[in-house]
Amino acid sequence: MKRRGAYHFIICLLLAFTFLGCARAPKPSFYIRQDFDFSFIKKVAVLPFDNLTNEKFASERIRRLVINELLASGLMDVVVAGDLSATLKAVKVESVTALPPQQIKEIGRALNAQAVLTGSVERYEEPKGGSFAAPEISISLVMAETDSGSIVWSVSASTGGAGFGIRHFGARADTISEASEKVVKKTIQTLYP
């Protein structure tokens, strides 16, 4: 009888370590301007994202996922890529990461967009550790409304990494595509709680 109780204790202890030790991605850190009505935004211009990683196409992959998620949410429409490119040339945008309010207003007027979304990909990698690979992704997004050029929403989020289950029990980690989708969904969900 004592032996059976000891087995139960050990099993419960292992389960507790497994669940407590699993890596949970931190919640996104975000800002929403409280006095702004987001239902006003019908169309958004999603500018090319900054790539701060060694992965050549990371920023474009994340940008496309952000566009898809915005469209899927039904919250707003997104400016067509060709119209955006032509407008950025016409407005003579030198850097999409440092837009002054005047250029944000010009972009908004030219595209009939109520907001401009910029972003950056800070981490996009699949570090290998032993026999497992667990992707790590970090992104930041900033939305400015085009009437004044002021920021109305900003979010940073990350996901991935090898948790306890992956490191010790060989549990399946997300692919880099799955991890990318998760981090983008987390960021967009901060727009509508």
N, CA, C and O of each residue as an XYZ file, in Angstrom:
772
protein
N       0.814     -1.189      0.000
C       0.000      0.000      0.000
C       0.866      1.267      0.000
O       0.578      2.230     -0.710
N       1.941      1.246      0.816
C       2.838      2.406      0.857
C       3.505      2.619     -0.491
O       3.718      3.750     -0.931
N       3.829      1.512     -1.133
C       4.486      1.595     -2.426
C       3.575      2.273     -3.455
O       4.039      3.091     -4.250
N       2.308      1.944     -3.442
C       1.340      2.535     -4.374
C       1.205      4.052     -4.136
O       1.120      4.825     -5.090
N       1.186      4.463     -2.886
C       1.111      5.882     -2.542
C       2.351      6.631     -3.012
O       2.259      7.775     -3.459
N       3.514      5.983     -2.910
C       4.759      6.599     -3.357
C       4.749      6.785     -4.870
O       5.198      7.815     -5.371
N       4.231      5.778     -5.611
C       4.124      5.904     -7.062
C       3.207      7.063     -7.444
O       3.530      7.852     -8.333
N       2.072      7.161     -6.774
C       1.141      8.267     -7.060
C       1.803      9.615     -6.793
O       1.644     10.560     -7.565
N       2.537      9.690     -5.703
C       3.216     10.941     -5.362
C       4.235     11.322     -6.440
O       4.316     12.478     -6.854
N       5.005     10.331     -6.884
C       6.023     10.588     -7.903
C       5.368     11.009     -9.215
O       5.842     11.939     -9.868
N       4.298     10.347     -9.605
C       3.598     10.697    -10.842
C       3.027     12.108    -10.746
O       3.157     12.896    -11.683
N       2.403     12.428     -9.633
C       1.859     13.786     -9.444
C       2.969     14.823     -9.475
O       2.792     15.899    -10.047
N       4.092     14.522     -8.879
C       5.230     15.436     -8.875
C       5.761     15.659    -10.291
O       6.051     16.795    -10.664
N       5.892     14.602    -11.078
C       6.342     14.731    -12.466
C       5.349     15.544    -13.303
O       5.758     16.377    -14.112
N       4.072     15.310    -13.114
C       3.066     16.085    -13.844
C       3.123     17.557    -13.462
O       2.997     18.431    -14.319
N       3.313     17.828    -12.181
C       3.406     19.223    -11.734
C       4.610     19.913    -12.369
O       4.500     21.048    -12.834
N       5.757     19.235    -12.392
C       6.948     19.818    -13.026
C       6.723     20.039    -14.510
O       7.159     21.046    -15.068
N       6.044     19.099    -15.146
C       5.789     19.229    -16.576
C       4.938     20.456    -16.869
O       5.280     21.256    -17.740
N       3.821     20.612    -16.141
C       2.926     21.732    -16.411
C       3.496     23.062    -15.949
O       3.308     24.079    -16.617
N       4.180     23.071    -14.832
C       4.759     24.325    -14.342
C       5.990     24.732    -15.136
O       6.301     25.919    -15.241
N       6.692     23.750    -15.696
C       7.922     24.046    -16.404
C       7.746     24.339    -17.876
O       8.700     24.734    -18.546
N       6.546     24.154    -18.390
C       6.332     24.429    -19.813
C       6.530     25.904    -20.088
O       6.069     26.757    -19.330
N       7.210     26.196    -21.167
C       7.455     27.596    -21.517
C       6.171     28.205    -22.058
O       5.597     27.706    -23.026
N       5.741     29.248    -21.451
C       4.587     29.990    -21.947
C       5.109     31.304    -22.484
O       5.901     31.998    -21.846
N       4.646     31.620    -23.665
C       5.060     32.887    -24.259
C       4.440     34.023    -23.452
O       3.270     33.954    -23.077
N       5.214     35.054    -23.188
C       4.654     36.176    -22.435
C       3.541     36.857    -23.219
O       3.519     36.830    -24.449
N       2.622     37.465    -22.486
C       1.536     38.197    -23.139
C       2.129     39.408    -23.846
O       3.140     39.963    -23.414
N       1.489     39.807    -24.934
C       1.987     40.985    -25.657
C       1.930     42.236    -24.772
O       1.013     42.412    -23.969
N       2.914     43.073    -24.940
C       2.924     44.369    -24.279
C       2.350     45.352    -25.286
O       2.873     45.478    -26.394
N       1.264     46.059    -24.910
C       0.643     46.923    -25.901
C       0.079     48.199    -25.303
O      -0.157     48.305    -24.100
N      -0.128     49.169    -26.197
C      -0.731     50.467    -25.858
C      -1.872     50.707    -26.836
O      -1.721     50.512    -28.042
N      -3.005     51.127    -26.310
C      -4.131     51.559    -27.136
C      -4.575     52.920    -26.626
O      -4.835     53.089    -25.435
N      -4.661     53.887    -27.527
C      -5.121     55.205    -27.115
C      -6.610     55.116    -26.772
O      -7.437     54.790    -27.624
N      -6.929     55.406    -25.539
C      -8.279     55.202    -25.018
C      -9.320     56.120    -25.646
O     -10.484     55.735    -25.757
N      -8.936     57.306    -26.055
C      -9.914     58.251    -26.594
C     -10.105     58.118    -28.108
O     -10.758     58.958    -28.727
N      -9.537     57.067    -28.703
C      -9.635     56.890    -30.153
C     -10.661     55.810    -30.483
O     -10.673     54.751    -29.856
N     -11.513     56.072    -31.456
C     -12.534     55.127    -31.892
C     -11.995     54.331    -33.083
O     -11.901     54.854    -34.193
N     -11.644     53.066    -32.847
C     -11.050     52.234    -33.892
C     -12.044     51.849    -34.980
O     -11.632     51.394    -36.047
N     -13.339     52.018    -34.742
C     -14.318     51.731    -35.793
C     -14.213     52.769    -36.917
O     -14.737     52.557    -38.011
N     -13.538     53.887    -36.647
C     -13.285     54.923    -37.647
C     -12.353     54.414    -38.747
O     -12.419     54.882    -39.884
N     -11.482     53.455    -38.410
C     -10.502     52.942    -39.373
C     -11.171     51.905    -40.273
O     -11.528     50.812    -39.832
N     -11.327     52.269    -41.521
C     -11.913     51.362    -42.515
C     -10.826     50.751    -43.405
O     -10.976     49.636    -43.904
N      -9.720     51.501    -43.600
C      -8.631     51.021    -44.457
C      -7.299     51.410    -43.829
O      -7.130     52.525    -43.336
N      -6.357     50.472    -43.857
C      -5.032     50.710    -43.295
C      -3.963     50.404    -44.344
O      -4.085     49.452    -45.115
N      -2.921     51.222    -44.359
C      -1.766     50.994    -45.229
C      -0.698     50.286    -44.401
O      -0.148     50.866    -43.465
N      -0.408     49.045    -44.743
C       0.611     48.268    -44.018
C       1.933     48.443    -44.756
O       2.153     47.844    -45.808
N       2.803     49.265    -44.194
C       4.091     49.584    -44.832
C       5.062     48.414    -44.689
O       4.870     47.555    -43.828
N       6.099     48.372    -45.520
C       7.118     47.325    -45.371
C       7.722     47.370    -43.958
O       7.961     48.446    -43.409
N       7.960     46.197    -43.389
C       8.488     46.096    -42.032
C      10.010     46.151    -42.041
O      10.664     45.793    -43.021
N      10.550     46.610    -40.922
C      11.989     46.636    -40.692
C      12.440     45.217    -40.326
O      11.774     44.544    -39.539
N      13.548     44.766    -40.882
C      14.071     43.441    -40.578
C      15.351     43.583    -39.759
O      16.384     44.007    -40.276
N      15.276     43.228    -38.490
C      16.435     43.319    -37.600
C      17.042     41.946    -37.342
O      17.754     41.752    -36.356
N      16.761     40.995    -38.229
C      17.237     39.626    -38.079
C      18.227     39.291    -39.186
O      18.469     40.096    -40.085
N      18.791     38.101    -39.108
C      19.682     37.609    -40.158
C      18.920     36.867    -41.249
O      19.489     36.523    -42.285
N      17.631     36.619    -41.017
C      16.785     35.922    -41.991
C      16.310     36.927    -43.038
O      15.571     37.856    -42.714
N      16.723     36.749    -44.270
C      16.501     37.734    -45.328
C      15.029     38.117    -45.531
O      14.727     39.298    -45.706
N      14.128     37.164    -45.511
C      12.728     37.432    -45.833
C      11.808     37.444    -44.613
O      10.589     37.391    -44.771
N      12.353     37.511    -43.419
C      11.538     37.458    -42.198
C      10.508     38.576    -42.142
O       9.348     38.331    -41.812
N      10.914     39.795    -42.457
C       9.990     40.926    -42.345
C       8.833     40.822    -43.328
O       7.703     41.170    -42.988
N       9.095     40.352    -44.532
C       8.018     40.223    -45.521
C       7.071     39.081    -45.150
O       5.864     39.189    -45.366
N       7.601     37.994    -44.598
C       6.743     36.887    -44.158
C       5.794     37.357    -43.053
O       4.594     37.085    -43.092
N       6.349     38.065    -42.074
C       5.523     38.549    -40.960
C       4.534     39.593    -41.456
O       3.379     39.599    -41.030
N       4.962     40.460    -42.337
C       4.059     41.491    -42.887
C       2.860     40.850    -43.581
O       1.725     41.290    -43.396
N       3.104     39.829    -44.367
C       1.997     39.149    -45.062
C       1.047     38.485    -44.077
O      -0.167     38.493    -44.279
N       1.592     37.913    -43.021
C       0.731     37.313    -41.989
C      -0.109     38.381    -41.289
O      -1.281     38.153    -40.988
N       0.488     39.548    -41.029
C      -0.252     40.652    -40.398
C      -1.387     41.101    -41.319
O      -2.510     41.309    -40.861
N      -1.101     41.250    -42.600
C      -2.142     41.646    -43.558
C      -3.268     40.614    -43.568
O      -4.445     40.970    -43.501
N      -2.903     39.339    -43.652
C      -3.923     38.280    -43.656
C      -4.767     38.300    -42.387
O      -5.988     38.149    -42.443
N      -4.117     38.485    -41.254
C      -4.841     38.474    -39.976
C      -5.769     39.682    -39.853
O      -6.881     39.561    -39.341
N      -5.315     40.847    -40.322
C      -6.187     42.031    -40.315
C      -7.411     41.808    -41.195
O      -8.532     42.124    -40.799
N      -7.194     41.266    -42.385
C      -8.310     41.001    -43.289
C      -9.244     39.934    -42.718
O     -10.465     40.062    -42.811
N      -8.675     38.888    -42.132
C      -9.488     37.813    -41.556
C     -10.313     38.294    -40.365
O     -11.404     37.782    -40.116
N      -9.797     39.271    -39.635
C     -10.517     39.778    -38.466
C     -11.773     40.544    -38.862
O     -12.706     40.673    -38.069
N     -11.793     41.053    -40.096
C     -12.932     41.845    -40.543
C     -12.950     43.246    -39.949
O     -13.925     43.978    -40.122
N     -11.878     43.627    -39.247
C     -11.816     44.938    -38.611
C     -11.625     46.062    -39.619
O     -12.193     47.145    -39.477
N     -10.816     45.791    -40.641
C     -10.476     46.843    -41.603
C      -9.967     46.236    -42.897
O      -9.550     45.079    -42.938
N     -10.008     47.029    -43.939
C      -9.469     46.635    -45.226
C      -7.994     47.058    -45.266
O      -7.558     47.886    -44.465
N      -7.241     46.490    -46.193
C      -5.817     46.799    -46.319
C      -5.557     47.321    -47.725
O      -6.095     46.794    -48.699
N      -4.731     48.356    -47.826
C      -4.372     48.951    -49.117
C      -3.614     47.924    -49.954
O      -2.760     47.199    -49.442
N      -3.931     47.871    -51.227
C      -3.272     46.966    -52.176
C      -1.796     47.352    -52.304
O      -1.453     48.534    -52.310
N      -0.930     46.342    -52.406
C       0.521     46.557    -52.421
C       0.987     47.500    -53.528
O       1.841     48.354    -53.285
N       0.450     47.364    -54.723
C       0.870     48.223    -55.839
C       0.534     49.684    -55.593
O       1.349     50.562    -55.874
N      -0.658     49.954    -55.071
C      -1.046     51.329    -54.752
C      -0.141     51.908    -53.670
O       0.244     53.076    -53.722
N       0.193     51.070    -52.689
C       1.066     51.522    -51.602
C       2.450     51.882    -52.133
O       2.987     52.935    -51.788
N       3.030     51.031    -52.958
C       4.369     51.288    -53.515
C       4.400     52.583    -54.314
O       5.318     53.388    -54.161
N       3.396     52.783    -55.167
C       3.333     53.997    -55.985
C       3.206     55.242    -55.115
O       3.830     56.266    -55.393
N       2.406     55.154    -54.072
C       2.204     56.297    -53.177
C       3.465     56.619    -52.393
O       3.793     57.792    -52.213
N       4.183     55.596    -51.919
C       5.421     55.833    -51.173
C       6.445     56.553    -52.052
O       7.194     57.403    -51.571
N       6.473     56.213    -53.332
C       7.375     56.911    -54.269
C       6.910     58.342    -54.502
O       7.721     59.268    -54.505
N       5.606     58.525    -54.697
C       5.059     59.857    -54.972
C       5.248     60.803    -53.788
O       5.499     61.994    -53.971
N       5.126     60.270    -52.582
C       5.272     61.088    -51.367
C       6.745     61.246    -50.995
O       7.089     61.992    -50.078
N       7.608     60.533    -51.719
C       9.063     60.581    -51.510
C       9.468     60.140    -50.103
O      10.222     60.820    -49.407
N       8.942     58.982    -49.713
C       9.285     58.403    -48.409
C      10.681     57.813    -48.505
O      10.944     56.946    -49.338
N      11.573     58.289    -47.645
C      12.949     57.786    -47.625
C      13.097     56.600    -46.690
O      13.837     55.660    -46.979
N      12.391     56.647    -45.566
C      12.474     55.566    -44.584
C      11.103     55.335    -43.968
O      10.500     56.250    -43.408
N      10.615     54.102    -44.079
C       9.299     53.797    -43.510
C       9.354     53.644    -41.990
O       8.314     53.600    -41.333
N      10.556     53.564    -41.434
C      10.674     53.412    -39.979
C      10.676     54.744    -39.250
O      10.512     54.778    -38.031
N      10.855     55.832    -39.966
C      10.901     57.151    -39.323
C      10.036     58.145    -40.086
O      10.528     59.158    -40.585
N       8.757     57.849    -40.171
C       7.844     58.730    -40.902
C       7.423     59.912    -40.041
O       6.939     59.720    -38.926
N       7.599     61.126    -40.538
C       7.086     62.281    -39.807
C       5.561     62.355    -39.984
O       5.030     61.831    -40.963
N       4.859     62.996    -39.054
C       3.393     63.092    -39.145
C       2.892     63.628    -40.486
O       1.845     63.194    -40.967
N       3.623     64.565    -41.095
C       3.184     65.129    -42.370
C       3.120     64.059    -43.465
O       2.175     64.039    -44.254
N       4.111     63.176    -43.516
C       4.092     62.112    -44.528
C       2.995     61.090    -44.234
O       2.392     60.552    -45.162
N       2.732     60.820    -42.965
C       1.636     59.909    -42.600
C       0.313     60.476    -43.114
O      -0.517     59.747    -43.658
N       0.127     61.779    -42.937
C      -1.093     62.435    -43.426
C      -1.184     62.348    -44.953
O      -2.253     62.062    -45.493
N      -0.068     62.593    -45.650
C      -0.052     62.538    -47.116
C      -0.375     61.135    -47.622
O      -1.136     60.973    -48.576
N       0.200     60.132    -46.985
C      -0.071     58.739    -47.366
C      -1.555     58.436    -47.170
O      -2.194     57.828    -48.028
N      -2.086     58.862    -46.045
C      -3.502     58.636    -45.761
C      -4.416     59.281    -46.788
O      -5.370     58.659    -47.255
N      -4.123     60.535    -47.144
C      -4.934     61.243    -48.146
C      -4.849     60.568    -49.517
O      -5.864     60.370    -50.185
N      -3.635     60.221    -49.925
C      -3.424     59.630    -51.244
C      -4.097     58.256    -51.389
O      -4.560     57.899    -52.472
N      -4.145     57.501    -50.305
C      -4.678     56.140    -50.366
C      -6.082     56.009    -49.783
O      -6.660     54.922    -49.778
N      -6.629     57.123    -49.291
C      -7.921     57.090    -48.603
C      -7.877     56.078    -47.450
O      -8.818     55.314    -47.238
N      -6.767     56.095    -46.720
C      -6.570     55.207    -45.573
C      -6.640     56.024    -44.291
O      -6.134     57.145    -44.225
N      -7.264     55.456    -43.287
C      -7.408     56.149    -42.010
C      -6.264     55.838    -41.041
O      -6.146     56.464    -39.987
N      -5.418     54.861    -41.410
C      -4.292     54.503    -40.539
C      -3.141     53.957    -41.365
O      -3.318     53.448    -42.471
N      -1.959     54.082    -40.787
C      -0.730     53.537    -41.362
C      -0.133     52.610    -40.310
O      -0.031     52.970    -39.138
N       0.263     51.407    -40.741
C       0.838     50.425    -39.821
C       2.284     50.159    -40.218
O       2.567     49.787    -41.357
N       3.191     50.352    -39.273
C       4.600     50.020    -39.478
C       4.956     48.890    -38.520
O       4.227     48.622    -37.565
N       6.062     48.240    -38.778
C       6.445     47.136    -37.909
C       7.900     46.784    -38.053
O       8.599     47.256    -38.950
N       8.340     45.934    -37.135
C       9.706     45.416    -37.206
C       9.728     43.990    -36.686
O       8.940     43.611    -35.819
N      10.640     43.215    -37.228
C      10.861     41.842    -36.773
C      12.218     41.850    -36.090
O      13.252     42.023    -36.735
N      12.199     41.660    -34.767
C      13.447     41.719    -33.995
C      14.144     40.368    -33.886
O      15.368     40.288    -33.786
N      13.340     39.312    -33.908
C      13.925     37.967    -33.784
C      13.126     37.010    -34.650
O      11.895     37.014    -34.627
N      13.829     36.196    -35.409
C      13.195     35.221    -36.288
C      14.219     34.127    -36.520
O      14.947     34.139    -37.512
N      14.265     33.192    -35.603
C      15.299     32.161    -35.704
C      14.820     30.846    -35.125
O      13.835     30.785    -34.388
N      15.527     29.819    -35.471
C      15.221     28.484    -34.995
C      16.485     27.899    -34.376
O      17.163     27.076    -34.991
N      16.800     28.334    -33.137
C      18.025     27.836    -32.508
C      17.928     26.340    -32.232
O      16.879     25.830    -31.841
N      19.014     25.670    -32.439
C      19.048     24.225    -32.221
C      19.714     23.959    -30.874
O      20.738     24.553    -30.540
N      19.115     23.062    -30.121
C      19.674     22.686    -28.831
C      19.582     21.193    -28.669
O      18.513     20.674    -28.346
N      20.651     20.499    -28.880
C      20.613     19.051    -28.763
C      19.824     18.457    -29.915
O      20.146     18.674    -31.083
N      18.786     17.702    -29.572
C      18.002     17.032    -30.602
C      16.701     17.763    -30.934
O      15.839     17.213    -31.620
N      16.556     18.992    -30.455
C      15.320     19.726    -30.714
C      15.600     21.099    -31.319
O      16.678     21.670    -31.153
N      14.612     21.596    -32.011
C      14.674     22.944    -32.580
C      13.358     23.627    -32.255
O      12.291     23.092    -32.557
N      13.419     24.791    -31.650
C      12.208     25.523    -31.277
C      12.354     26.972    -31.735
O      13.200     27.696    -31.209
N      11.552     27.409    -32.700
C      11.681     28.762    -33.230
C      11.370     29.838    -32.194
O      10.541     29.652    -31.303
N      12.055     30.963    -32.339
C      11.834     32.124    -31.471
C      11.593     33.333    -32.368
O      12.396     33.645    -33.248
N      10.457     34.015    -32.125
C      10.056     35.140    -32.961
C       9.617     36.295    -32.074
O       8.873     36.104    -31.112
N      10.086     37.503    -32.406
C       9.665     38.719    -31.700
C       9.355     39.784    -32.742
O      10.134     40.022    -33.665
N       8.181     40.428    -32.568
C       7.780     41.481    -33.505
C       7.223     42.679    -32.740
O       6.798     42.564    -31.591
N       7.239     43.817    -33.404
C       6.627     45.042    -32.872
C       5.836     45.695    -33.997
O       6.288     45.734    -35.142
N       4.652     46.208    -33.665
C       3.803     46.902    -34.625
C       3.390     48.248    -34.046
O       3.189     48.373    -32.838
N       3.263     49.252    -34.906
C       2.822     50.583    -34.490
C       1.824     51.099    -35.521
O       2.097     51.086    -36.721
N       0.654     51.558    -35.041
C      -0.359     52.127    -35.928
C      -0.539     53.599    -35.609
O      -0.698     53.990    -34.453
N      -0.511     54.411    -36.669
C      -0.752     55.848    -36.526
C      -1.965     56.207    -37.351
O      -2.123     55.725    -38.473
N      -2.834     57.060    -36.801
C      -3.993     57.505    -37.579
C      -3.552     58.650    -38.474
O      -2.661     59.421    -38.117
N      -4.184     58.758    -39.646
C      -3.678     59.653    -40.681
C      -4.217     61.083    -40.601
O      -3.766     61.940    -41.362
N      -5.158     61.367    -39.712
C      -5.632     62.751    -39.565
C      -4.571     63.629    -38.911
O      -4.317     64.753    -39.345
N      -3.952     63.088    -37.850
C      -2.946     63.873    -37.129
C      -1.547     63.274    -37.204
O      -0.561     63.950    -36.911
N      -1.461     62.005    -37.598
C      -0.165     61.328    -37.632
C       0.267     60.798    -36.278
O       1.422     60.409    -36.109
N      -0.648     60.773    -35.303
C      -0.273     60.319    -33.963
C      -0.531     58.819    -33.784
O      -1.392     58.236    -34.443
N       0.230     58.220    -32.886
C       0.148     56.782    -32.618
C      -1.123     56.476    -31.828
O      -1.428     57.135    -30.835
N      -1.863     55.453    -32.295
C      -3.081     55.041    -31.605
C      -2.966     53.622    -31.053
O      -3.749     53.225    -30.190
N      -1.997     52.862    -31.546
C      -1.822     51.472    -31.101
C      -0.380     51.071    -31.300
O       0.227     51.386    -32.324
N       0.165     50.377    -30.325
C       1.528     49.874    -30.400
C       1.574     48.557    -29.644
O       0.998     48.440    -28.562
N       2.252     47.571    -30.203
C       2.299     46.258    -29.562
C       3.635     45.578    -29.850
O       4.196     45.713    -30.938
N       4.128     44.849    -28.857
C       5.317     44.007    -29.015
C       4.974     42.635    -28.457
O       4.366     42.516    -27.393
N       5.371     41.606    -29.184
C       5.078     40.243    -28.729
C       6.174     39.301    -29.190
O       6.872     39.553    -30.173
N       6.304     38.214    -28.454
C       7.259     37.180    -28.848
C       6.647     35.826    -28.530
O       5.736     35.707    -27.711
N       7.161     34.835    -29.184
C       6.675     33.482    -28.954
C       7.786     32.506    -29.274
O       8.789     32.857    -29.895
N       7.588     31.282    -28.842
C       8.514     30.214    -29.177
C       9.510     29.917    -28.089
O       9.365     30.336    -26.941
N      10.503     29.198    -28.475
C      11.511     28.750    -27.533
C      11.187     27.353    -27.038
O      10.043     26.904    -27.111
N      12.180     26.688    -26.547
C      12.016     25.310    -26.076
C      11.565     25.297    -24.621
O      12.278     25.761    -23.731
N      10.393     24.769    -24.401
C       9.865     24.633    -23.043
C      10.366     23.361    -22.385
O      11.144     22.604    -22.966
N       9.912     23.143    -21.178
C      10.307     21.979    -20.386
C       9.975     20.682    -21.119
O      10.801     19.772    -21.192
N       8.765     20.605    -21.657
C       8.333     19.387    -22.343
C       9.179     19.074    -23.556
O       9.476     17.912    -23.830
N       9.569     20.109    -24.287
C      10.398     19.914    -25.478
C      11.807     19.500    -25.075
O      12.376     18.567    -25.641
N      12.363     20.202    -24.094
C      13.744     19.925    -23.687
C      13.907     18.558    -23.033
O      14.900     17.871    -23.274
N      12.942     18.159    -22.208
C      13.127     16.948    -21.405
C      12.361     15.730    -21.898
O      12.749     14.601    -21.602
N      11.288     15.935    -22.641
C      10.478     14.788    -23.054
C      10.355     14.664    -24.563
O       9.684     13.757    -25.057
N      10.993     15.562    -25.299
C      10.954     15.468    -26.753
C       9.613     15.825    -27.353
O       9.290     15.376    -28.453
N       8.820     16.629    -26.649
C       7.533     17.059    -27.197
C       7.766     17.838    -28.486
O       8.832     18.421    -28.688
N       6.771     17.842    -29.344
C       6.890     18.514    -30.635
C       6.825     20.026    -30.460
O       5.910     20.545    -29.822
N       7.791     20.723    -31.025
C       7.792     22.190    -31.019
C       7.060     22.684    -32.256
O       6.945     21.962    -33.247
N       6.563     23.920    -32.199
C       5.949     24.538    -33.372
C       6.992     24.684    -34.472
O       8.184     24.834    -34.201
N       6.528     24.639    -35.703
C       7.408     24.992    -36.818
C       7.559     26.514    -36.795
O       6.839     27.200    -36.069
N       8.478     27.033    -37.574
C       8.665     28.485    -37.601
C       7.426     29.174    -38.192
O       7.095     30.295    -37.806
N       6.748     28.507    -39.120
C       5.508     29.060    -39.685
C       4.399     29.109    -38.634
O       3.684     30.106    -38.527
N       4.258     28.037    -37.861
C       3.231     28.000    -36.813
C       3.515     29.045    -35.736
O       2.602     29.725    -35.266
N       4.786     29.169    -35.349
C       5.153     30.161    -34.339
C       4.892     31.581    -34.855
O       4.452     32.447    -34.099
N       5.165     31.814    -36.147
C       4.910     33.125    -36.750
C       3.427     33.463    -36.704
O       3.050     34.573    -36.331
N       2.591     32.509    -37.083
C       1.144     32.726    -37.056
C       0.659     33.034    -35.642
O      -0.182     33.911    -35.447
N       1.187     32.317    -34.664
C       0.770     32.529    -33.269
C       1.126     33.932    -32.779
O       0.300     34.598    -32.154
N       2.334     34.378    -33.055
C       2.741     35.697    -32.559
C       1.954     36.800    -33.254
O       1.613     37.802    -32.626
N       1.661     36.633    -34.535
C       0.870     37.638    -35.251
C      -0.562     37.673    -34.718
O      -1.112     38.754    -34.504
N      -1.167     36.515    -34.502
C      -2.525     36.464    -33.945
C      -2.580     37.161    -32.584
O      -3.512     37.913    -32.296
N      -1.559     36.898    -31.747
C      -1.527     37.529    -30.418
C      -1.483     39.041    -30.525
O      -2.138     39.734    -29.746
N      -0.720     39.566    -31.477
C      -0.617     41.015    -31.602
C      -1.930     41.618    -32.089
O      -2.404     42.604    -31.524
N      -2.517     41.042    -33.123
C      -3.751     41.599    -33.694
C      -4.904     41.493    -32.704
O      -5.782     42.356    -32.687
N      -4.914     40.455    -31.886
C      -5.979     40.299    -30.902
C      -5.993     41.411    -29.850
O      -7.007     41.614    -29.183
N      -4.891     42.126    -29.697
C      -4.895     43.236    -28.739
C      -5.730     44.411    -29.239
O      -6.080     45.300    -28.464
N      -6.049     44.417    -30.536
C      -6.922     45.457    -31.090
C      -8.376     45.245    -30.687
O      -9.138     46.203    -30.567
N      -8.752     44.003    -30.482
C     -10.125     43.695    -30.079
C     -10.081     42.639    -28.965
O      -9.944     41.444    -29.227
N     -10.201     43.111    -27.721
C     -10.092     42.204    -26.563
C     -11.130     41.101    -26.540
O     -11.140     40.281    -25.622
